[in-house]
Amino acid sequence: MSASKLQSWGRYPYAPQSSEPLAWRDTIRARLVDACAHQGTTLAFGNGRSYGDSCLAATDHVLPMRGLARFMSADWTSGVVRAEAGMTLGELLAVCLPRGWMLPVTPGTQFATLGGAVANDVHGKNHHVRGTFGRHVRRFSLLRSDRPALECAPDEETALFQATIGGLGLTGVIEWVEIQLMPVRSSHIAVSRMRYANLNEFLALSRGHEATHEYGVAWVDCLARGESLGRGIYTCGDHALDGDLSLPTRRTRAVPFVLPLSPVNRTTVQAFNALYYQRQPPGIELARMDPASFFYPLDNIRHWNRLYGRRGFQQHQCVIPDASAPDALRAILHTIATSGSGSFLAVLKRCGSLTSPGLLSFPMAGVSLALDFPQDERRNTALFARLDAIVAEAGGRQYPAKDAHMSGEHFRAAYPAWQELERHRDPALMSRFWKRTTQS
C-alpha cells in the first residue's frame, strides 16, 4: 500500500498514513518497537473502513495489518474459527458460508477486518437478537509494547479483553481472533419489505417485527417533512430454511476516480429519495436475497466514497435510548430536512438490550440513525453542533468508528469508561480520535 491510499473511508480529515507492509506475525513486535523509537506512537491499520479519524495514527504512521489474513484453525463441526486479524469478513465468509456457517454479527461492509470488527465492536441488523460482534469473540492474541504477547478471553486477562473490544485499537495490536460462528441452512435471506408513512409507523413496525425476525433495518427519507417526517422502507428478514449455501459472485461497478465535485446535494438527494420511496409498492413485498445484496449493498459499488469528491464526507451516526427516541429522532430529522443537506444513505434500526463485554461499545437499547454528509466545513460544523446537542440531551451517543467531529466533552460524557480504557492503553499506540476527544 502506498501512503496516498492509507486513509479513512470518509477521506476526512485528510491525513495520509505512512507505512511499510506487514506479512508475518513474528515481525509485528519489532515494527512496533521501531515505530515507538522513531515516531513516538503508531496504530494498527486494518482495511481503512472506519469513516473518521479513529483509524488514523496521531503521528500519521501506522502498522498495516492486511497482509496478515490467514486461517490458523477451523472446526467445521462446532463453527469455531481462528484467523489472523487482517482477514476481512468477506474472506472469512467465502470459506465458512459454503460449509453452513455464518457470521453471527456483520456490519454493512464485508471489507472490515477481523481486528477492526473487534476494535470497533461492530453491530448489524440483528443487534436485538445477537448483540455486538464482541459477544461472539472467544479469545484473541494481543501484542503490546510493554508486555509479552497475551491471550485474552472472558476469563483470561479479563480486563484487557473488555478494554480491547470496542477499544479502538488502543490496547495493543490484535494478532489473531477466535470467534464462534452461527449455523445456517441456506445462504439466502427470506425478506419482507414494506413502505411506511412516518416515524411513528417505523417505531411500531420495528417493535412488532423484531420479536419474530433475525434482521431488521429501514431506509429513511431524511428530507421528508410534516406528516411524512421519517417516512421510509422497512426490511426484515431471516435465513432461509431451504436453498443452497453458495455465495454468488456478483458483478461490481466502480467509481473510477475521485470526483472533483460531489453530485450529492439537496436537489439530487430529494429527487432520489422521492423516486426510491414511490417505487416501493404498497403492502408487503416478499423476496429472497443473496448475502451480498442483503448485508452489503454498497459493496457492490467499489470506491463509492469517491462520489463525495475531493473533500470527502462525514457520517453522523447516533443511538438514542428508547424512552427519548421518538422526540429526539423527530428533532434530528427535522433539523436535517431544513438544513439544506441530506443523505442518500440514511439508515434507521433498532438496537436491543443485550450488553457487550466491551467498555466502549456503541449500541444501547434504543434506535440508531446514520446519515452521510458531503464535507462542507461551515455547513457541517453548524449542523453537527445542533444534532450533537439533541443527542446529548436525549442521553444518546455517537459512534466513534464513524466520527470525525465529536467534541471531547460529548465523548467523555457519553462514554464514562474512557478513563478505564486510557489506563489500559498501550503507550505506543495513539489515534487522532483519542487525542482529539480525551486530550482537549
C-alpha positions in Angstrom: 0.0 0.0 0.0 1.2 3.5 -0.8 0.8 6.3 1.7 -1.7 8.0 -0.5 -4.1 5.0 -0.2 -4.0 4.7 3.6 -6.8 7.0 4.5 -10.1 6.7 6.4 -13.1 5.7 4.3 -14.6 9.2 4.6 -11.4 10.8 3.4 -11.9 13.4 6.1 -9.8 14.6 7.8 -7.3 14.3 5.0 -4.3 12.7 6.7 -2.4 10.1 4.5 -0.8 7.5 6.7 2.8 6.3 6.1 3.6 2.6 6.5 5.5 -0.4 5.4 3.6 -3.7 4.6 3.5 -6.4 7.3 3.4 -10.0 6.1 4.2 -12.2 9.2 3.0 -12.1 12.8 6.5 -12.6 14.2 7.6 -9.2 12.7 4.9 -7.1 14.5 6.8 -6.6 17.7 10.0 -5.4 16.0 7.9 -3.0 13.9 6.0 -1.8 17.0 9.2 -1.1 18.9 10.8 0.6 15.9 7.8 2.8 15.4 7.8 3.8 19.0 11.5 4.6 18.9 11.3 6.8 15.7 7.7 8.2 15.7 6.8 8.0 19.4 3.5 6.3 18.7 1.7 4.3 16.0 -1.5 2.5 15.4 -2.6 -0.8 13.7 -4.5 -0.1 10.4 -6.9 -2.7 9.0 -8.6 -2.0 5.7 -9.5 1.6 6.2 -13.2 1.2 6.6 -13.6 3.4 9.6 -15.1 6.7 8.4 -13.4 9.3 10.6 -10.1 9.5 12.4 -10.3 6.5 14.8 -8.1 4.6 12.3 -5.6 7.4 11.8 -2.5 7.5 13.9 -1.7 10.7 15.8 1.7 10.6 14.2 0.3 9.5 10.8 2.4 6.4 10.9 0.6 3.0 11.0 1.1 -0.7 11.0 -0.9 -2.1 8.1 -2.5 -5.4 9.0 -4.0 -6.6 5.7 -1.0 -8.8 4.9 -1.9 -10.9 8.0 -5.0 -12.7 6.6 -4.5 -16.4 7.1 -6.7 -19.1 8.8 -5.0 -20.6 11.8 -7.6 -23.2 12.7 -11.2 -24.1 11.9 -13.5 -26.7 13.4 -16.4 -27.0 11.0 -18.3 -29.2 13.4 -18.5 -26.6 16.1 -18.1 -23.5 14.0 -15.1 -22.2 15.9 -12.6 -20.4 13.7 -9.3 -18.7 14.4 -7.8 -16.3 11.9 -5.3 -13.5 11.6 -6.6 -10.1 12.4 -6.1 -8.7 8.9 -8.6 -11.1 7.3 -11.7 -9.4 6.0 -15.2 -10.5 6.9 -15.8 -11.3 3.3 -12.7 -13.5 3.1 -13.9 -15.4 6.1 -17.5 -15.7 4.7 -16.2 -17.1 1.4 -14.8 -20.1 3.3 -17.3 -20.6 6.1 -20.7 -19.9 4.4 -20.5 -22.8 1.9 -19.8 -25.0 4.9 -23.1 -23.9 6.7 -21.6 -21.2 9.0 -22.4 -17.5 9.0 -21.0 -14.6 10.9 -23.4 -14.1 13.9 -22.9 -10.3 13.6 -21.8 -8.4 10.5 -21.7 -4.7 9.8 -22.7 -3.1 6.5 -19.5 -3.9 4.7 -17.6 -7.2 4.2 -14.4 -5.3 3.8 -13.8 -4.7 7.5 -11.1 -6.8 9.0 -11.5 -9.2 12.0 -9.2 -6.9 14.1 -11.3 -3.9 13.1 -14.5 -5.7 13.9 -13.2 -6.3 17.4 -11.7 -2.9 17.9 -14.9 -1.2 16.9 -17.2 -3.9 18.4 -19.3 -3.7 15.2 -23.0 -4.4 15.1 -25.5 -5.2 12.4 -29.2 -5.6 11.5 -29.7 -8.2 14.2 -28.4 -6.4 17.3 -31.7 -7.1 19.0 -31.1 -10.8 18.7 -27.3 -11.3 18.8 -25.8 -8.1 20.3 -22.5 -6.9 19.1 -19.5 -8.7 17.4 -17.7 -8.8 20.8 -20.3 -11.2 22.3 -19.1 -13.9 19.9 -15.4 -13.5 20.3 -13.9 -16.4 22.2 -10.4 -15.1 22.5 -7.7 -13.2 20.8 -3.9 -12.6 20.9 -2.8 -9.1 21.9 0.7 -7.8 21.3 1.8 -4.8 23.4 4.9 -2.8 23.5 5.3 -3.1 27.3 4.5 -6.8 27.9 4.9 -10.2 26.2 2.1 -11.4 23.9 -1.1 -12.1 25.7 -4.1 -14.3 25.0 -7.3 -12.6 26.2 -10.6 -14.3 26.8 -13.7 -13.6 29.0 -12.0 -15.5 31.9 -8.3 -14.8 31.0 -6.8 -11.3 31.1 -10.4 -10.2 31.5 -9.7 -6.5 31.9 -7.8 -6.3 28.7 -10.3 -8.5 26.9 -13.1 -6.0 27.9 -10.9 -2.9 27.1 -9.9 -4.3 23.7 -13.5 -5.0 22.5 -14.6 -1.6 21.3 -11.2 -0.2 22.4 -10.4 1.4 19.0 -7.2 -0.4 18.6 -5.5 1.3 21.5 -4.8 -1.6 23.9 -2.4 -3.4 21.7 -2.0 -4.9 18.3 -4.6 -7.8 17.8 -2.7 -10.6 16.1 -5.5 -13.1 15.7 -9.1 -13.6 16.7 -11.1 -16.7 17.5 -14.9 -16.5 17.0 -18.0 -18.6 17.3 -19.9 -18.7 14.0 -23.6 -19.2 13.6 -25.1 -22.3 11.8 -27.4 -21.6 8.8 -29.2 -23.9 6.4 -29.1 -21.6 3.4 -27.0 -18.6 2.4 -30.1 -16.8 1.2 -32.3 -14.4 3.3 -36.1 -14.5 3.2 -37.0 -10.9 3.2 -40.2 -8.9 3.8 -40.1 -5.2 2.7 -42.8 -2.6 3.3 -43.2 1.1 2.9 -44.2 3.2 6.0 -45.5 6.7 6.2 -43.7 8.4 9.0 -41.5 7.9 12.1 -44.4 6.6 14.3 -45.1 3.9 11.8 -41.4 2.9 11.8 -41.3 2.6 15.6 -44.5 0.4 15.5 -43.2 -1.7 12.7 -39.8 -2.3 14.2 -41.2 -3.2 17.6 -43.7 -5.6 16.1 -41.2 -7.4 13.8 -38.1 -7.6 15.9 -39.6 -10.2 18.2 -40.1 -12.6 15.2 -37.3 -11.8 12.8 -33.5 -12.1 12.9 -32.8 -8.9 10.9 -34.5 -5.5 10.7 -33.5 -2.2 9.2 -35.1 0.8 7.5 -34.1 3.2 4.8 -35.4 6.7 5.8 -36.1 9.7 3.6 -34.2 12.3 5.6 -35.7 15.2 3.6 -39.3 14.4 4.2 -41.2 16.9 6.4 -44.5 17.4 8.2 -46.7 14.4 8.5 -44.2 12.4 6.3 -41.3 13.1 8.6 -39.3 9.9 8.9 -41.0 8.0 6.1 -39.2 5.2 4.6 -38.9 1.5 3.7 -38.6 -1.2 6.4 -37.0 -4.5 5.7 -36.9 -7.6 7.9 -35.6 -11.0 7.2 -34.4 -14.4 8.3 -32.0 -17.0 6.9 -34.0 -19.2 4.6 -34.7 -22.8 5.7 -34.0 -24.2 2.2 -31.8 -23.5 -0.7 -28.1 -23.9 -1.3 -25.1 -22.5 0.6 -23.4 -20.8 -2.3 -22.0 -17.4 -2.2 -22.9 -15.9 -5.6 -20.3 -13.9 -7.4 -21.7 -10.5 -8.2 -20.5 -8.1 -10.9 -19.5 -4.9 -9.2 -19.2 -1.5 -10.6 -16.5 1.0 -9.6 -16.3 4.8 -9.3 -13.0 5.1 -11.2 -11.7 8.3 -9.7 -12.4 10.9 -7.0 -14.8 13.3 -8.5 -13.8 17.0 -8.4 -17.2 18.0 -7.1 -19.7 15.8 -5.3 -23.0 15.2 -7.1 -24.6 14.6 -3.7 -26.6 17.7 -2.9 -30.1 18.7 -1.8 -31.5 18.5 -5.3 -30.2 15.1 -6.2 -31.0 13.6 -2.8 -34.5 15.0 -2.8 -35.2 13.6 -6.3 -33.6 10.2 -5.5 -35.5 9.9 -2.2 -38.9 10.6 -3.7 -38.3 8.1 -6.5 -37.0 5.4 -4.3 -39.9 5.7 -1.8 -42.5 5.7 -4.5 -41.0 2.7 -6.3 -41.7 0.6 -3.3 -45.2 -0.9 -3.9 -47.9 -0.7 -1.1 -48.3 -3.7 1.1 -45.7 -6.3 2.0 -43.2 -7.4 -0.7 -41.7 -10.8 -0.3 -38.3 -11.7 -1.7 -35.2 -13.9 -1.4 -31.9 -12.1 -1.4 -28.3 -13.3 -1.6 -26.0 -12.3 1.3 -24.1 -9.6 -0.6 -27.3 -7.8 -1.6 -28.9 -8.0 1.8 -25.9 -7.3 4.1 -23.5 -5.3 1.8 -25.4 -3.4 -0.9 -22.9 -0.6 -1.0 -20.0 -3.0 -1.5 -21.4 -3.7 -5.0 -20.1 -0.2 -5.9 -16.3 -0.3 -5.4 -14.8 3.0 -4.2 -18.3 4.5 -3.6 -16.7 7.0 -1.2 -15.2 8.8 -4.3 -18.7 10.0 -5.1 -18.3 12.6 -2.4 -15.5 14.3 -4.1 -12.1 15.5 -3.0 -13.3 16.9 0.3 -14.7 13.6 1.3 -17.7 13.1 3.6 -18.7 12.7 7.2 -21.2 10.3 8.7 -23.3 11.2 11.7 -24.4 8.0 13.5 -26.1 8.2 16.8 -28.1 5.9 19.1 -31.0 7.3 21.2 -32.4 5.5 24.2 -35.9 4.1 23.8 -37.6 6.5 26.2 -36.4 9.6 24.4 -36.1 8.2 20.9 -39.4 9.4 19.4 -39.0 13.1 20.3 -35.2 13.2 19.7 -35.5 11.5 16.3 -38.2 13.9 15.2 -35.9 16.8 16.2 -32.9 15.3 14.4 -34.8 14.5 11.2 -36.5 18.0 11.2 -33.1 19.6 11.7 -31.6 17.7 8.8 -34.6 18.3 6.5 -34.4 22.0 7.0 -30.6 22.2 6.8 -30.1 22.2 3.1 -28.1 19.0 3.3 -29.1 15.4 3.1 -28.1 11.8 2.5 -29.0 9.0 0.1 -27.7 6.6 2.7 -30.0 7.2 5.7 -30.4 4.1 7.9 -32.7 3.6 10.9 -32.5 0.4 13.0 -33.4 -0.7 16.5 -30.7 -1.8 19.0 -31.6 -4.3 21.6 -30.8 -4.6 25.3 -28.1 -7.3 25.0 -24.9 -5.8 26.6 -21.5 -6.1 25.1 -18.4 -7.2 27.0 -16.6 -4.1 25.7 -16.0 -1.0 27.7 -16.8 1.5 24.9 -19.3 -0.4 22.9 -21.6 2.0 20.9 -25.1 0.4 20.9 -27.6 0.7 23.6 -31.3 -0.2 23.8 -32.9 2.3 21.5 -32.8 3.4 17.9 -29.8 4.2 15.8 -29.8 6.7 12.9 -26.9 7.0 10.4 -26.5 9.6 7.6 -23.7 10.7 5.3 -23.0 14.3 4.5 -20.6 15.7 1.9 -17.8 17.5 3.7 -18.6 21.2 3.9 -16.8 22.8 6.9 -19.1 25.7 7.5 -22.4 23.8 7.0 -21.4 20.6 8.7 -19.9 22.3 11.8 -23.2 24.2 12.4 -25.4 21.2 11.6 -23.5 18.7 13.7 -23.4 21.0 16.6 -27.2 21.1 16.6 -27.5 17.3 16.1 -25.0 16.6 18.8 -26.9 18.8 21.3 -30.1 16.9 20.6 -28.3 13.5 21.0 -26.7 14.6 24.3 -29.9 16.0 25.7 -31.7 12.7 24.9 -29.0 10.7 26.6 -27.7 9.2 23.4 -24.2 9.0 21.9 -22.3 9.0 18.6 -20.4 6.1 17.1 -16.6 6.6 17.4 -15.9 4.3 14.3 -17.9 6.7 12.1 -16.9 10.0 13.8 -14.7 12.9 12.7 -16.1 15.8 14.7 -17.4 14.8 18.2 -16.2 17.1 20.9 -14.2 15.8 23.8 -16.9 17.0 26.2 -19.6 15.0 24.4 -17.4 11.9 24.1 -16.3 11.8 27.7 -19.9 12.3 28.9 -21.3 9.6 26.6 -18.5 7.1 27.3 -17.6 7.4 31.0 -15.5 4.2 30.8 -13.0 6.1 28.6 -10.7 6.6 31.6 -10.5 2.9 32.3 -9.6 2.3 28.6 -6.9 5.0 29.0 -5.5 3.0 31.9 -5.2 0.0 29.6 -4.0 1.9 26.5 -0.6 0.7 25.2 1.7 3.8 25.5 3.0 3.1 21.9 -0.5 3.5 20.4 -2.4 6.7 19.8 -5.0 7.7 17.3 -6.1 11.1 16.1 -9.6 10.4 17.5 -8.3 9.5 21.0 -6.0 12.5 21.1 -8.9 14.8 19.9 -11.5 13.5 22.4 -9.5 12.8 25.5 -6.7 15.4 25.4 -8.7 18.5 24.5 
